[in-house]
Amino acid sequence: MARKGIIGIIIEDHKNSAGKVNDFLHRYGNIIIARMGIHKKEENYGLISLIVEANTDIIGEFTGKLGQIKGVNVSSTMLKEK
């Protein structure tokens, strides 16, 4: 069963990690409903928030693999199942 939720991504080393994150998000684009982000070039960090919809296995796979990228922190919260 598909669930909706929010995933927050902090890219601490934007210069070296942002390209990898963007490639990764493109691969999982089918679960992303909305995306908002900022890039602070002078401070070398970025923040991205995603609204997603997928089953818990896919969301777990998504956040786990994304969090393995060096300099990237990921947190998520999902709507409770009805």
C-alpha positions as CSV (number, residue, x, y, z in Angstrom):
1,M,0.0,0.0,0.0
2,A,1.4,3.4,-1.0
3,R,2.0,5.9,1.8
4,K,2.6,9.6,1.6
5,G,5.3,11.4,3.6
6,I,8.0,14.0,3.7
7,I,11.7,13.4,3.3
8,G,14.2,16.1,4.3
9,I,17.7,16.1,2.8
10,I,20.7,18.1,4.0
11,I,23.7,18.2,1.7
12,E,26.6,19.3,3.8
13,D,29.2,19.4,1.0
14,H,27.2,20.7,-1.9
15,K,30.1,21.0,-4.3
16,N,31.0,17.3,-4.1
17,S,27.6,15.7,-3.3
18,A,24.9,17.6,-5.1
19,G,25.4,16.0,-8.5
20,K,25.2,12.5,-6.9
21,V,22.0,13.5,-5.1
22,N,20.3,14.9,-8.2
23,D,21.2,11.8,-10.2
24,F,19.7,9.7,-7.4
25,L,16.5,11.7,-7.2
26,H,16.1,11.5,-10.9
27,R,16.2,7.6,-10.7
28,Y,13.4,7.7,-8.1
29,G,11.4,10.5,-9.7
30,N,8.4,8.2,-10.0
31,I,7.8,8.4,-6.2
32,I,8.4,12.2,-5.8
33,I,5.2,14.3,-5.9
34,A,6.9,17.6,-5.1
35,R,10.4,19.0,-4.5
36,M,11.6,22.2,-2.9
37,G,15.2,23.1,-2.2
38,I,17.8,25.8,-1.6
39,H,21.5,26.0,-2.4
40,K,23.7,28.2,-0.4
41,K,26.7,28.3,-2.7
42,E,28.8,30.6,-0.6
43,E,28.3,28.3,2.4
44,N,28.6,25.0,0.4
45,Y,25.4,23.4,1.6
46,G,21.9,22.6,0.3
47,L,18.5,21.7,1.7
48,I,15.9,19.7,-0.1
49,S,12.4,18.7,1.0
50,L,10.4,16.0,-0.9
51,I,6.8,15.0,-0.8
52,V,6.8,11.3,-1.7
53,E,4.3,8.5,-2.3
54,A,5.3,4.8,-2.3
55,N,5.2,1.7,-0.2
56,T,7.4,1.5,2.9
57,D,9.9,-0.9,1.3
58,I,10.6,1.5,-1.5
59,I,10.8,4.5,0.8
60,G,13.2,2.6,3.1
61,E,15.4,1.7,0.2
62,F,15.3,5.2,-1.1
63,T,16.3,6.9,2.2
64,G,18.9,4.2,3.0
65,K,20.7,4.5,-0.3
66,L,20.4,8.3,-0.3
67,G,21.9,8.5,3.2
68,Q,24.9,6.5,2.1
69,I,26.1,9.4,-0.1
70,K,29.0,11.1,1.6
71,G,28.0,14.5,3.1
72,V,24.3,13.8,2.9
73,N,21.8,13.4,5.9
74,V,18.3,12.2,5.4
75,S,15.2,12.1,7.6
76,S,11.7,11.1,6.8
77,T,8.2,11.0,8.3
78,M,5.2,9.3,6.9
79,L,1.4,9.6,7.4
80,K,0.0,6.9,9.6
81,E,-1.7,4.1,7.9
82,K,-5.5,4.2,8.1
